[in-house]
Amino acid sequence: MTEQGSAEPAPEDRAQAEFQAQSELPAQGIVAEFWDFLCHNKKWWLAPIIIALLLIALLVVISGSGLAPFIYPI
């Protein structure tokens, strides 16, 4: 049988201690957080959508610069 004063903490205490340890870690960047999301949730179908949106955003930004005459023939 287990004793009342055993060294092993209750599950709630372990969860709280783990939460506290996670909160003290440095914050991840948006790219690292998105990569972790893709890996852990197996949402690989989101990667091509995000890449296409980033490329379109890049074209919009570049079209307002001096590089615009070189992009339009493409």
All heavy atoms as TSV, in Angstrom:
chain	resi	resn	atom	element	x	y	z
A	1	MET	N	N	0.822	-1.173	0.000
A	1	MET	CA	C	0.000	0.000	0.000
A	1	MET	C	C	0.870	1.242	0.000
A	1	MET	O	O	1.998	1.221	0.432
A	1	MET	CB	C	-0.896	0.023	1.228
A	1	MET	CG	C	-1.941	-0.995	1.215
A	1	MET	SD	S	-3.263	-0.324	2.204
A	1	MET	CE	C	-4.367	-1.649	2.099
A	2	THR	N	N	0.283	2.327	-0.466
A	2	THR	CA	C	1.040	3.573	-0.485
A	2	THR	C	C	0.762	4.373	0.769
A	2	THR	O	O	-0.316	4.301	1.357
A	2	THR	CB	C	0.654	4.423	-1.718
A	2	THR	OG1	O	-0.735	4.705	-1.638
A	2	THR	CG2	C	0.975	3.701	-2.998
A	3	GLU	N	N	1.733	5.127	1.160
A	3	GLU	CA	C	1.592	5.958	2.349
A	3	GLU	C	C	1.005	7.309	1.957
A	3	GLU	O	O	1.081	7.737	0.814
A	3	GLU	CB	C	2.963	6.176	2.989
A	3	GLU	CG	C	3.594	4.893	3.483
A	3	GLU	CD	C	4.965	5.176	4.064
A	3	GLU	OE1	O	5.306	6.364	4.231
A	3	GLU	OE2	O	5.687	4.221	4.343
A	4	GLN	N	N	0.448	7.981	2.918
A	4	GLN	CA	C	-0.104	9.307	2.687
A	4	GLN	C	C	0.997	10.288	2.327
A	4	GLN	O	O	0.803	11.148	1.498
A	4	GLN	CB	C	-0.835	9.808	3.951
A	4	GLN	CG	C	-2.127	9.111	4.205
A	4	GLN	CD	C	-3.233	9.705	3.332
A	4	GLN	OE1	O	-2.990	10.273	2.287
A	4	GLN	NE2	N	-4.452	9.530	3.786
A	5	GLY	N	N	2.142	10.206	2.900
A	5	GLY	CA	C	3.231	11.151	2.698
A	5	GLY	C	C	4.240	10.667	1.675
A	5	GLY	O	O	5.412	10.925	1.807
A	6	SER	N	N	3.804	9.930	0.675
A	6	SER	CA	C	4.752	9.416	-0.306
A	6	SER	C	C	5.361	10.567	-1.109
A	6	SER	O	O	4.811	11.657	-1.198
A	6	SER	CB	C	4.070	8.418	-1.243
A	6	SER	OG	O	3.099	9.078	-2.015
A	7	ALA	N	N	6.500	10.296	-1.727
A	7	ALA	CA	C	7.248	11.329	-2.437
A	7	ALA	C	C	6.617	11.668	-3.787
A	7	ALA	O	O	6.905	12.709	-4.350
A	7	ALA	CB	C	8.681	10.864	-2.644
A	8	GLU	N	N	5.775	10.820	-4.315
A	8	GLU	CA	C	5.185	11.074	-5.630
A	8	GLU	C	C	4.021	12.056	-5.502
A	8	GLU	O	O	3.096	11.833	-4.738
A	8	GLU	CB	C	4.691	9.772	-6.251
A	8	GLU	CG	C	4.217	9.965	-7.669
A	8	GLU	CD	C	4.126	8.665	-8.411
A	8	GLU	OE1	O	4.915	7.752	-8.119
A	8	GLU	OE2	O	3.259	8.579	-9.282
A	9	PRO	N	N	4.075	13.168	-6.273
A	9	PRO	CA	C	2.994	14.158	-6.170
A	9	PRO	C	C	1.719	13.682	-6.868
A	9	PRO	O	O	1.739	12.772	-7.691
A	9	PRO	CB	C	3.573	15.385	-6.880
A	9	PRO	CG	C	4.596	14.841	-7.800
A	9	PRO	CD	C	5.127	13.586	-7.152
A	10	ALA	N	N	0.636	14.314	-6.536
A	10	ALA	CA	C	-0.655	13.993	-7.155
A	10	ALA	C	C	-0.629	14.404	-8.623
A	10	ALA	O	O	0.162	15.259	-9.023
A	10	ALA	CB	C	-1.763	14.734	-6.416
A	11	PRO	N	N	-1.463	13.790	-9.448
A	11	PRO	CA	C	-1.483	14.141	-10.877
A	11	PRO	C	C	-1.747	15.629	-11.125
A	11	PRO	O	O	-1.177	16.214	-12.041
A	11	PRO	CB	C	-2.614	13.291	-11.450
A	11	PRO	CG	C	-2.761	12.149	-10.507
A	11	PRO	CD	C	-2.358	12.674	-9.165
A	12	GLU	N	N	-2.576	16.252	-10.308
A	12	GLU	CA	C	-2.847	17.682	-10.473
A	12	GLU	C	C	-1.597	18.509	-10.208
A	12	GLU	O	O	-1.326	19.488	-10.892
A	12	GLU	CB	C	-3.980	18.139	-9.543
A	12	GLU	CG	C	-5.314	17.470	-9.790
A	12	GLU	CD	C	-5.441	16.157	-9.060
A	12	GLU	OE1	O	-4.754	15.940	-8.047
A	12	GLU	OE2	O	-6.230	15.327	-9.527
A	13	ASP	N	N	-0.831	18.091	-9.183
A	13	ASP	CA	C	0.389	18.802	-8.844
A	13	ASP	C	C	1.433	18.645	-9.945
A	13	ASP	O	O	2.150	19.590	-10.279
A	13	ASP	CB	C	0.958	18.313	-7.513
A	13	ASP	CG	C	0.048	18.657	-6.337
A	13	ASP	OD1	O	-0.757	19.611	-6.468
A	13	ASP	OD2	O	0.144	17.968	-5.308
A	14	ARG	N	N	1.514	17.435	-10.526
A	14	ARG	CA	C	2.458	17.211	-11.623
A	14	ARG	C	C	2.078	18.049	-12.832
A	14	ARG	O	O	2.930	18.642	-13.483
A	14	ARG	CB	C	2.500	15.739	-12.017
A	14	ARG	CG	C	3.480	14.947	-11.175
A	14	ARG	CD	C	3.601	13.554	-11.694
A	14	ARG	NE	N	2.406	12.847	-11.201
A	14	ARG	CZ	C	1.901	11.758	-11.708
A	14	ARG	NH1	N	2.442	11.216	-12.763
A	14	ARG	NH2	N	0.837	11.183	-11.188
A	15	ALA	N	N	0.788	18.123	-13.145
A	15	ALA	CA	C	0.332	18.916	-14.284
A	15	ALA	C	C	0.634	20.394	-14.053
A	15	ALA	O	O	1.072	21.093	-14.971
A	15	ALA	CB	C	-1.161	18.706	-14.508
A	16	GLN	N	N	0.416	20.862	-12.840
A	16	GLN	CA	C	0.693	22.260	-12.535
A	16	GLN	C	C	2.193	22.542	-12.617
A	16	GLN	O	O	2.603	23.589	-13.128
A	16	GLN	CB	C	0.160	22.614	-11.152
A	16	GLN	CG	C	0.268	24.079	-10.830
A	16	GLN	CD	C	-0.380	24.416	-9.509
A	16	GLN	OE1	O	-0.818	23.539	-8.783
A	16	GLN	NE2	N	-0.445	25.694	-9.197
A	17	ALA	N	N	3.014	21.627	-12.121
A	17	ALA	CA	C	4.463	21.812	-12.182
A	17	ALA	C	C	4.950	21.803	-13.635
A	17	ALA	O	O	5.813	22.604	-14.007
A	17	ALA	CB	C	5.163	20.715	-11.392
A	18	GLU	N	N	4.378	20.923	-14.462
A	18	GLU	CA	C	4.760	20.888	-15.878
A	18	GLU	C	C	4.333	22.175	-16.579
A	18	GLU	O	O	5.078	22.728	-17.391
A	18	GLU	CB	C	4.119	19.685	-16.563
A	18	GLU	CG	C	4.538	19.531	-17.997
A	18	GLU	CD	C	3.924	18.316	-18.656
A	18	GLU	OE1	O	3.492	17.388	-17.941
A	18	GLU	OE2	O	3.864	18.303	-19.882
A	19	PHE	N	N	3.139	22.666	-16.269
A	19	PHE	CA	C	2.664	23.918	-16.849
A	19	PHE	C	C	3.580	25.068	-16.458
A	19	PHE	O	O	3.929	25.912	-17.289
A	19	PHE	CB	C	1.232	24.191	-16.388
A	19	PHE	CG	C	0.648	25.438	-16.965
A	19	PHE	CD1	C	0.183	25.455	-18.265
A	19	PHE	CD2	C	0.564	26.592	-16.209
A	19	PHE	CE1	C	-0.351	26.600	-18.807
A	19	PHE	CE2	C	0.031	27.741	-16.737
A	19	PHE	CZ	C	-0.433	27.751	-18.040
A	20	GLN	N	N	4.000	25.090	-15.204
A	20	GLN	CA	C	4.897	26.140	-14.729
A	20	GLN	C	C	6.237	26.064	-15.452
A	20	GLN	O	O	6.789	27.086	-15.852
A	20	GLN	CB	C	5.095	26.008	-13.208
A	20	GLN	CG	C	5.971	27.071	-12.607
A	20	GLN	CD	C	5.334	28.432	-12.621
A	20	GLN	OE1	O	4.116	28.557	-12.634
A	20	GLN	NE2	N	6.137	29.465	-12.613
A	21	ALA	N	N	6.751	24.855	-15.643
A	21	ALA	CA	C	8.034	24.692	-16.340
A	21	ALA	C	C	7.921	25.145	-17.792
A	21	ALA	O	O	8.830	25.797	-18.320
A	21	ALA	CB	C	8.487	23.234	-16.270
A	22	GLN	N	N	6.804	24.822	-18.438
A	22	GLN	CA	C	6.600	25.247	-19.833
A	22	GLN	C	C	6.481	26.760	-19.931
A	22	GLN	O	O	6.938	27.353	-20.913
A	22	GLN	CB	C	5.343	24.589	-20.411
A	22	GLN	CG	C	5.475	23.113	-20.662
A	22	GLN	CD	C	6.371	22.813	-21.839
A	22	GLN	OE1	O	6.385	23.533	-22.822
A	22	GLN	NE2	N	7.119	21.746	-21.725
A	23	SER	N	N	5.872	27.393	-18.954
A	23	SER	CA	C	5.686	28.843	-19.005
A	23	SER	C	C	7.000	29.591	-18.830
A	23	SER	O	O	7.108	30.741	-19.241
A	23	SER	CB	C	4.686	29.292	-17.952
A	23	SER	OG	O	5.237	29.170	-16.666
A	24	GLU	N	N	7.989	28.956	-18.238
A	24	GLU	CA	C	9.269	29.608	-18.026
A	24	GLU	C	C	10.221	29.456	-19.203
A	24	GLU	O	O	11.264	30.101	-19.236
A	24	GLU	CB	C	9.912	29.075	-16.751
A	24	GLU	CG	C	9.141	29.471	-15.502
A	24	GLU	CD	C	9.630	28.783	-14.249
A	24	GLU	OE1	O	10.524	27.917	-14.346
A	24	GLU	OE2	O	9.105	29.103	-13.173
A	25	LEU	N	N	9.862	28.642	-20.200
A	25	LEU	CA	C	10.696	28.487	-21.380
A	25	LEU	C	C	10.583	29.723	-22.264
A	25	LEU	O	O	9.562	30.412	-22.251
A	25	LEU	CB	C	10.263	27.248	-22.177
A	25	LEU	CG	C	10.487	25.901	-21.513
A	25	LEU	CD1	C	9.895	24.789	-22.376
A	25	LEU	CD2	C	11.965	25.660	-21.303
A	26	PRO	N	N	11.628	30.014	-23.056
A	26	PRO	CA	C	11.529	31.168	-23.954
A	26	PRO	C	C	10.477	30.920	-25.036
A	26	PRO	O	O	10.248	29.777	-25.450
A	26	PRO	CB	C	12.926	31.278	-24.561
A	26	PRO	CG	C	13.567	29.955	-24.341
A	26	PRO	CD	C	12.930	29.368	-23.128
A	27	ALA	N	N	9.838	31.985	-25.483
A	27	ALA	CA	C	8.777	31.882	-26.488
A	27	ALA	C	C	9.364	31.502	-27.847
A	27	ALA	O	O	10.446	31.952	-28.220
A	27	ALA	CB	C	8.039	33.205	-26.597
A	28	GLN	N	N	8.623	30.657	-28.587
A	28	GLN	CA	C	9.047	30.271	-29.921
A	28	GLN	C	C	8.626	31.340	-30.907
A	28	GLN	O	O	7.680	32.086	-30.678
A	28	GLN	CB	C	8.381	28.960	-30.339
A	28	GLN	CG	C	8.874	27.749	-29.630
A	28	GLN	CD	C	8.191	26.500	-30.173
A	28	GLN	OE1	O	7.063	26.542	-30.600
A	28	GLN	NE2	N	8.905	25.403	-30.144
A	29	GLY	N	N	9.311	31.369	-32.042
A	29	GLY	CA	C	8.912	32.260	-33.109
A	29	GLY	C	C	7.721	31.685	-33.859
A	29	GLY	O	O	7.332	30.533	-33.668
A	30	ILE	N	N	7.141	32.483	-34.731
A	30	ILE	CA	C	5.951	32.060	-35.454
A	30	ILE	C	C	6.266	30.909	-36.409
A	30	ILE	O	O	5.461	29.994	-36.582
A	30	ILE	CB	C	5.303	33.255	-36.197
A	30	ILE	CG1	C	3.958	32.866	-36.800
A	30	ILE	CG2	C	6.216	33.774	-37.284
A	30	ILE	CD1	C	2.872	32.751	-35.810
A	31	VAL	N	N	7.443	30.924	-37.015
A	31	VAL	CA	C	7.809	29.853	-37.950
A	31	VAL	C	C	8.011	28.534	-37.204
A	31	VAL	O	O	7.511	27.489	-37.624
A	31	VAL	CB	C	9.072	30.245	-38.752
A	31	VAL	CG1	C	9.528	29.103	-39.637
A	31	VAL	CG2	C	8.812	31.497	-39.570
A	32	ALA	N	N	8.713	28.585	-36.082
A	32	ALA	CA	C	8.939	27.375	-35.290
A	32	ALA	C	C	7.626	26.835	-34.734
A	32	ALA	O	O	7.404	25.617	-34.713
A	32	ALA	CB	C	9.910	27.663	-34.147
A	33	GLU	N	N	6.752	27.737	-34.320
A	33	GLU	CA	C	5.462	27.299	-33.795
A	33	GLU	C	C	4.612	26.662	-34.899
A	33	GLU	O	O	3.953	25.640	-34.676
A	33	GLU	CB	C	4.729	28.490	-33.196
A	33	GLU	CG	C	3.541	28.114	-32.371
A	33	GLU	CD	C	2.997	29.294	-31.586
A	33	GLU	OE1	O	3.782	30.171	-31.206
A	33	GLU	OE2	O	1.784	29.305	-31.362
A	34	PHE	N	N	4.640	27.248	-36.091
A	34	PHE	CA	C	3.899	26.677	-37.212
A	34	PHE	C	C	4.480	25.322	-37.607
A	34	PHE	O	O	3.736	24.380	-37.896
A	34	PHE	CB	C	3.923	27.636	-38.410
A	34	PHE	CG	C	3.129	27.156	-39.575
A	34	PHE	CD1	C	1.756	27.057	-39.497
A	34	PHE	CD2	C	3.760	26.789	-40.755
A	34	PHE	CE1	C	1.017	26.607	-40.571
A	34	PHE	CE2	C	3.030	26.344	-41.832
A	34	PHE	CZ	C	1.657	26.249	-41.741
A	35	TRP	N	N	5.796	25.192	-37.593
A	35	TRP	CA	C	6.440	23.915	-37.924
A	35	TRP	C	C	6.038	22.839	-36.911
A	35	TRP	O	O	5.733	21.706	-37.284
A	35	TRP	CB	C	7.952	24.075	-37.973
A	35	TRP	CG	C	8.657	22.815	-38.307
A	35	TRP	CD1	C	9.349	22.005	-37.463
A	35	TRP	CD2	C	8.704	22.178	-39.588
A	35	TRP	NE1	N	9.834	20.922	-38.129
A	35	TRP	CE2	C	9.454	21.000	-39.442
A	35	TRP	CE3	C	8.191	22.493	-40.840
A	35	TRP	CZ2	C	9.693	20.143	-40.498
A	35	TRP	CZ3	C	8.448	21.639	-41.897
A	35	TRP	CH2	C	9.187	20.475	-41.715
A	36	ASP	N	N	6.047	23.184	-35.627
A	36	ASP	CA	C	5.613	22.231	-34.600
A	36	ASP	C	C	4.151	21.825	-34.807
A	36	ASP	O	O	3.790	20.668	-34.630
A	36	ASP	CB	C	5.787	22.821	-33.202
A	36	ASP	CG	C	7.238	22.839	-32.760
A	36	ASP	OD1	O	8.060	22.128	-33.367
A	36	ASP	OD2	O	7.538	23.569	-31.793
A	37	PHE	N	N	3.320	22.799	-35.172
A	37	PHE	CA	C	1.914	22.499	-35.438
A	37	PHE	C	C	1.778	21.504	-36.581
A	37	PHE	O	O	1.021	20.536	-36.499
A	37	PHE	CB	C	1.164	23.792	-35.773
A	37	PHE	CG	C	-0.249	23.565	-36.231
A	37	PHE	CD1	C	-1.236	23.265	-35.318
A	37	PHE	CD2	C	-0.572	23.651	-37.573
A	37	PHE	CE1	C	-2.537	23.057	-35.736
A	37	PHE	CE2	C	-1.866	23.445	-38.003
A	37	PHE	CZ	C	-2.854	23.141	-37.088
A	38	LEU	N	N	2.537	21.735	-37.665
A	38	LEU	CA	C	2.478	20.819	-38.815
A	38	LEU	C	C	2.943	19.414	-38.429
A	38	LEU	O	O	2.325	18.424	-38.821
A	38	LEU	CB	C	3.329	21.346	-39.965
A	38	LEU	CG	C	2.810	22.549	-40.730
A	38	LEU	CD1	C	3.804	22.960	-41.802
A	38	LEU	CD2	C	1.461	22.293	-41.338
A	39	CYS	N	N	4.019	19.350	-37.669
A	39	CYS	CA	C	4.573	18.041	-37.293
A	39	CYS	C	C	3.662	17.272	-36.350
A	39	CYS	O	O	3.425	16.072	-36.556
A	39	CYS	CB	C	5.942	18.225	-36.648
A	39	CYS	SG	S	7.211	18.753	-37.797
A	40	HIS	N	N	3.162	17.934	-35.327
A	40	HIS	CA	C	2.384	17.228	-34.311
A	40	HIS	C	C	0.967	16.914	-34.744
A	40	HIS	O	O	0.394	15.914	-34.324
A	40	HIS	CB	C	2.366	18.029	-33.007
A	40	HIS	CG	C	3.703	18.072	-32.352
A	40	HIS	ND1	N	4.341	19.245	-32.059
A	40	HIS	CD2	C	4.534	17.086	-31.963
A	40	HIS	CE1	C	5.501	18.975	-31.515
A	40	HIS	NE2	N	5.650	17.667	-31.437
A	41	ASN	N	N	0.371	17.759	-35.572
A	41	ASN	CA	C	-1.020	17.555	-35.972
A	41	ASN	C	C	-1.168	16.956	-37.357
A	41	ASN	O	O	-2.289	16.758	-37.818
A	41	ASN	CB	C	-1.779	18.880	-35.901
A	41	ASN	CG	C	-1.881	19.374	-34.484
A	41	ASN	OD1	O	-2.182	18.606	-33.582
A	41	ASN	ND2	N	-1.610	20.644	-34.278
A	42	LYS	N	N	-0.050	16.685	-38.026
A	42	LYS	CA	C	-0.051	16.068	-39.362
A	42	LYS	C	C	-0.922	16.844	-40.346
A	42	LYS	O	O	-1.699	16.278	-41.094
A	42	LYS	CB	C	-0.526	14.615	-39.286
A	42	LYS	CG	C	0.205	13.765	-38.270
A	42	LYS	CD	C	1.619	13.483	-38.692
A	42	LYS	CE	C	2.237	12.428	-37.809
A	42	LYS	NZ	N	3.275	12.889	-36.971
A	43	LYS	N	N	-0.785	18.159	-40.336
A	43	LYS	CA	C	-1.549	19.025	-41.238
A	43	LYS	C	C	-0.668	19.458	-42.415
A	43	LYS	O	O	-0.563	20.636	-42.746
A	43	LYS	CB	C	-2.059	20.265	-40.495
A	43	LYS	CG	C	-2.905	19.967	-39.303
A	43	LYS	CD	C	-4.276	19.509	-39.727
A	43	LYS	CE	C	-5.146	19.326	-38.493
A	43	LYS	NZ	N	-6.418	18.771	-38.771
A	44	TRP	N	N	-0.041	18.498	-43.074
A	44	TRP	CA	C	0.897	18.808	-44.161
A	44	TRP	C	C	0.215	19.474	-45.343
A	44	TRP	O	O	0.854	20.160	-46.131
A	44	TRP	CB	C	1.619	17.546	-44.603
A	44	TRP	CG	C	2.476	16.985	-43.523
A	44	TRP	CD1	C	2.280	15.836	-42.835
A	44	TRP	CD2	C	3.649	17.582	-42.966
A	44	TRP	NE1	N	3.246	15.673	-41.883
A	44	TRP	CE2	C	4.104	16.725	-41.950
A	44	TRP	CE3	C	4.340	18.758	-43.214
A	44	TRP	CZ2	C	5.230	17.011	-41.200
A	44	TRP	CZ3	C	5.466	19.037	-42.467
A	44	TRP	CH2	C	5.899	18.173	-41.469
A	45	TRP	N	N	-1.093	19.308	-45.497
A	45	TRP	CA	C	-1.793	19.926	-46.611
A	45	TRP	C	C	-1.835	21.447	-46.485
A	45	TRP	O	O	-2.097	22.149	-47.450
A	45	TRP	CB	C	-3.214	19.370	-46.724
A	45	TRP	CG	C	-4.023	19.528	-45.468
A	45	TRP	CD1	C	-4.087	18.657	-44.425
A	45	TRP	CD2	C	-4.838	20.641	-45.117
A	45	TRP	NE1	N	-4.910	19.151	-43.443
A	45	TRP	CE2	C	-5.388	20.371	-43.848
A	45	TRP	CE3	C	-5.171	21.830	-45.760
A	45	TRP	CZ2	C	-6.237	21.255	-43.208
A	45	TRP	CZ3	C	-6.026	22.712	-45.110
A	45	TRP	CH2	C	-6.548	22.414	-43.856
A	46	LEU	N	N	-1.562	21.976	-45.283
A	46	LEU	CA	C	-1.544	23.426	-45.098
A	46	LEU	C	C	-0.279	24.081	-45.654
A	46	LEU	O	O	-0.308	25.251	-46.007
A	46	LEU	CB	C	-1.641	23.765	-43.614
A	46	LEU	CG	C	-3.011	23.686	-42.975
A	46	LEU	CD1	C	-2.899	23.903	-41.482
A	46	LEU	CD2	C	-3.944	24.689	-43.586
A	47	ALA	N	N	0.803	23.336	-45.748
A	47	ALA	CA	C	2.077	23.914	-46.180
A	47	ALA	C	C	2.000	24.524	-47.581
A	47	ALA	O	O	2.430	25.669	-47.770
A	47	ALA	CB	C	3.187	22.870	-46.085
A	48	PRO	N	N	1.471	23.838	-48.610
A	48	PRO	CA	C	1.403	24.471	-49.930
A	48	PRO	C	C	0.515	25.711	-49.961
A	48	PRO	O	O	0.810	26.670	-50.677
A	48	PRO	CB	C	0.825	23.382	-50.840
A	48	PRO	CG	C	0.994	22.117	-50.104
A	48	PRO	CD	C	1.044	22.452	-48.656
A	49	ILE	N	N	-0.538	25.724	-49.170
A	49	ILE	CA	C	-1.416	26.895	-49.125
A	49	ILE	C	C	-0.665	28.090	-48.544
A	49	ILE	O	O	-0.717	29.201	-49.087
A	49	ILE	CB	C	-2.685	26.583	-48.298
A	49	ILE	CG1	C	-3.492	25.496	-48.987
A	49	ILE	CG2	C	-3.522	27.835	-48.077
A	49	ILE	CD1	C	-4.629	24.955	-48.158
A	50	ILE	N	N	0.040	27.866	-47.451
A	50	ILE	CA	C	0.798	28.946	-46.808
A	50	ILE	C	C	1.907	29.438	-47.725
A	50	ILE	O	O	2.126	30.651	-47.856
A	50	ILE	CB	C	1.382	28.478	-45.457
A	50	ILE	CG1	C	0.256	28.082	-44.498
A	50	ILE	CG2	C	2.278	29.533	-44.840
A	50	ILE	CD1	C	-0.677	29.199	-44.125
A	51	ILE	N	N	2.601	28.527	-48.386
A	51	ILE	CA	C	3.675	28.927	-49.301
A	51	ILE	C	C	3.118	29.747	-50.457
A	51	ILE	O	O	3.690	30.778	-50.834
A	51	ILE	CB	C	4.442	27.685	-49.798
A	51	ILE	CG1	C	5.234	27.074	-48.642
A	51	ILE	CG2	C	5.367	28.035	-50.955
A	51	ILE	CD1	C	5.813	25.717	-48.939
A	52	ALA	N	N	1.990	29.336	-51.035
A	52	ALA	CA	C	1.380	30.089	-52.138
A	52	ALA	C	C	0.956	31.483	-51.673
A	52	ALA	O	O	1.167	32.476	-52.383
A	52	ALA	CB	C	0.189	29.321	-52.688
A	53	LEU	N	N	0.363	31.583	-50.482
A	53	LEU	CA	C	-0.033	32.894	-49.962
A	53	LEU	C	C	1.176	33.793	-49.716
A	53	LEU	O	O	1.128	34.997	-49.984
A	53	LEU	CB	C	-0.832	32.722	-48.678
A	53	LEU	CG	C	-2.247	32.174	-48.837
A	53	LEU	CD1	C	-2.872	31.902	-47.475
A	53	LEU	CD2	C	-3.103	33.133	-49.636
A	54	LEU	N	N	2.260	33.217	-49.224
A	54	LEU	CA	C	3.475	34.009	-49.011
A	54	LEU	C	C	4.067	34.493	-50.329
A	54	LEU	O	O	4.538	35.632	-50.425
A	54	LEU	CB	C	4.503	33.196	-48.225
A	54	LEU	CG	C	4.177	32.958	-46.753
A	54	LEU	CD1	C	5.204	32.037	-46.122
A	54	LEU	CD2	C	4.113	34.272	-46.005
A	55	LEU	N	N	4.037	33.643	-51.359
A	55	LEU	CA	C	4.548	34.062	-52.667
A	55	LEU	C	C	3.686	35.172	-53.274
A	55	LEU	O	O	4.212	36.119	-53.867
A	55	LEU	CB	C	4.626	32.864	-53.609
A	55	LEU	CG	C	5.732	31.863	-53.301
A	55	LEU	CD1	C	5.630	30.657	-54.230
A	55	LEU	CD2	C	7.092	32.525	-53.442
A	56	ILE	N	N	2.381	35.076	-53.135
A	56	ILE	CA	C	1.495	36.135	-53.630
A	56	ILE	C	C	1.750	37.435	-52.875
A	56	ILE	O	O	1.815	38.515	-53.477
A	56	ILE	CB	C	0.021	35.701	-53.517
A	56	ILE	CG1	C	-0.257	34.573	-54.519
A	56	ILE	CG2	C	-0.923	36.867	-53.750
A	56	ILE	CD1	C	-1.593	33.898	-54.345
A	57	ALA	N	N	1.919	37.351	-51.563
A	57	ALA	CA	C	2.218	38.540	-50.765
A	57	ALA	C	C	3.551	39.148	-51.191
A	57	ALA	O	O	3.684	40.379	-51.282
A	57	ALA	CB	C	2.237	38.191	-49.282
A	58	LEU	N	N	4.520	38.310	-51.478
A	58	LEU	CA	C	5.820	38.802	-51.938
A	58	LEU	C	C	5.685	39.530	-53.277
A	58	LEU	O	O	6.272	40.598	-53.472
A	58	LEU	CB	C	6.807	37.640	-52.063
A	58	LEU	CG	C	8.216	38.003	-52.531
A	58	LEU	CD1	C	8.909	38.852	-51.477
A	58	LEU	CD2	C	9.005	36.749	-52.815
A	59	LEU	N	N	4.896	38.990	-54.187
A	59	LEU	CA	C	4.663	39.657	-55.467
A	59	LEU	C	C	3.968	41.004	-55.286
A	59	LEU	O	O	4.295	41.981	-55.971
A	59	LEU	CB	C	3.836	38.767	-56.388
A	59	LEU	CG	C	4.587	37.635	-57.081
A	59	LEU	CD1	C	3.618	36.768	-57.861
A	59	LEU	CD2	C	5.660	38.187	-57.994
A	60	VAL	N	N	3.030	41.074	-54.365
A	60	VAL	CA	C	2.340	42.342	-54.110
A	60	VAL	C	C	3.309	43.374	-53.566
A	60	VAL	O	O	3.300	44.544	-53.984
A	60	VAL	CB	C	1.153	42.120	-53.145
A	60	VAL	CG1	C	0.600	43.432	-52.630
A	60	VAL	CG2	C	0.076	41.306	-53.823
A	61	VAL	N	N	4.161	42.968	-52.648
A	61	VAL	CA	C	5.122	43.897	-52.057
A	61	VAL	C	C	6.130	44.363	-53.103
A	61	VAL	O	O	6.439	45.556	-53.203
A	61	VAL	CB	C	5.839	43.241	-50.851
A	61	VAL	CG1	C	7.025	44.062	-50.397
A	61	VAL	CG2	C	4.861	43.036	-49.715
A	62	ILE	N	N	6.622	43.437	-53.896
A	62	ILE	CA	C	7.620	43.785	-54.911
A	62	ILE	C	C	7.010	44.631	-56.024
A	62	ILE	O	O	7.684	45.472	-56.608
A	62	ILE	CB	C	8.286	42.507	-55.479
A	62	ILE	CG1	C	9.146	41.871	-54.400
A	62	ILE	CG2	C	9.135	42.827	-56.678
A	62	ILE	CD1	C	9.764	40.560	-54.803
A	63	SER	N	N	5.721	44.444	-56.314
A	63	SER	CA	C	5.100	45.203	-57.406
A	63	SER	C	C	5.045	46.699	-57.101
A	63	SER	O	O	4.914	47.502	-58.012
A	63	SER	CB	C	3.702	44.675	-57.696
A	63	SER	OG	O	2.841	44.967	-56.627
A	64	GLY	N	N	5.151	47.069	-55.865
A	64	GLY	CA	C	5.163	48.482	-55.492
A	64	GLY	C	C	6.562	49.066	-55.447
A	64	GLY	O	O	6.730	50.225	-55.092
A	65	SER	N	N	7.556	48.310	-55.811
A	65	SER	CA	C	8.935	48.796	-55.735
A	65	SER	C	C	9.490	49.046	-57.135
A	65	SER	O	O	8.782	48.964	-58.139
A	65	SER	CB	C	9.804	47.777	-55.002
A	65	SER	OG	O	9.974	46.634	-55.803
A	66	GLY	N	N	10.763	49.304	-57.211
A	66	GLY	CA	C	11.427	49.547	-58.489
A	66	GLY	C	C	11.607	48.295	-59.318
A	66	GLY	O	O	11.973	48.365	-60.492
A	67	LEU	N	N	11.340	47.142	-58.742
A	67	LEU	CA	C	11.473	45.894	-59.484
A	67	LEU	C	C	10.235	45.554	-60.312
A	67	LEU	O	O	10.238	44.564	-61.040
A	67	LEU	CB	C	11.754	44.745	-58.513
A	67	LEU	CG	C	13.083	44.784	-57.775
A	67	LEU	CD1	C	13.142	43.677	-56.752
A	67	LEU	CD2	C	14.233	44.685	-58.741
A	68	ALA	N	N	9.193	46.373	-60.199
A	68	ALA	CA	C	7.935	46.082	-60.880
A	68	ALA	C	C	8.083	45.891	-62.390
A	68	ALA	O	O	7.499	44.953	-62.952
A	68	ALA	CB	C	6.906	47.157	-60.574
A	69	PRO	N	N	8.839	46.719	-63.112
A	69	PRO	CA	C	8.956	46.521	-64.577
A	69	PRO	C	C	9.579	45.175	-64.946
A	69	PRO	O	O	9.328	44.651	-66.029
A	69	PRO	CB	C	9.852	47.656	-65.026
A	69	PRO	CG	C	9.730	48.696	-63.971
A	69	PRO	CD	C	9.483	47.958	-62.699
A	70	PHE	N	N	10.342	44.594	-64.056
A	70	PHE	CA	C	10.969	43.309	-64.349
A	70	PHE	C	C	10.051	42.130	-64.011
A	70	PHE	O	O	10.248	41.032	-64.487
A	70	PHE	CB	C	12.286	43.180	-63.584
A	70	PHE	CG	C	13.267	44.255	-63.931
A	70	PHE	CD1	C	13.539	45.276	-63.033
A	70	PHE	CD2	C	13.884	44.268	-65.161
A	70	PHE	CE1	C	14.428	46.281	-63.350
A	70	PHE	CE2	C	14.787	45.276	-65.505
A	70	PHE	CZ	C	15.052	46.284	-64.591
A	71	ILE	N	N	9.068	42.369	-63.156
A	71	ILE	CA	C	8.155	41.299	-62.747
A	71	ILE	C	C	6.995	41.152	-63.726
A	71	ILE	O	O	6.547	40.061	-64.007
A	71	ILE	CB	C	7.630	41.575	-61.319
A	71	ILE	CG1	C	8.779	41.434	-60.345
A	71	ILE	CG2	C	6.521	40.606	-60.948
A	71	ILE	CD1	C	8.424	41.780	-58.948
A	72	TYR	N	N	6.500	42.268	-64.275
A	72	TYR	CA	C	5.326	42.203	-65.138
A	72	TYR	C	C	5.512	41.302	-66.359
A	72	TYR	O	O	4.571	40.613	-66.746
A	72	TYR	CB	C	4.891	43.605	-65.555
A	72	TYR	CG	C	4.318	44.397	-64.402
A	72	TYR	CD1	C	4.763	45.667	-64.109
A	72	TYR	CD2	C	3.327	43.843	-63.590
A	72	TYR	CE1	C	4.246	46.372	-63.052
A	72	TYR	CE2	C	2.811	44.551	-62.522
A	72	TYR	CZ	C	3.269	45.821	-62.265
A	72	TYR	OH	O	2.765	46.521	-61.218
A	73	PRO	N	N	6.681	41.254	-67.012
A	73	PRO	CA	C	6.838	40.327	-68.149
A	73	PRO	C	C	6.739	38.855	-67.754
A	73	PRO	O	O	6.455	38.009	-68.589
A	73	PRO	CB	C	8.226	40.637	-68.684
A	73	PRO	CG	C	8.527	42.010	-68.229
A	73	PRO	CD	C	7.809	42.169	-66.934
A	74	ILE	N	N	6.973	38.566	-66.494
A	74	ILE	CA	C	6.910	37.173	-66.029
A	74	ILE	C	C	5.480	36.764	-66.044
A	74	ILE	O	O	4.943	35.885	-66.482
A	74	ILE	CB	C	7.481	37.015	-64.608
A	74	ILE	CG1	C	8.960	37.346	-64.614
A	74	ILE	CG2	C	7.257	35.616	-64.073
A	74	ILE	CD1	C	9.595	37.349	-63.240
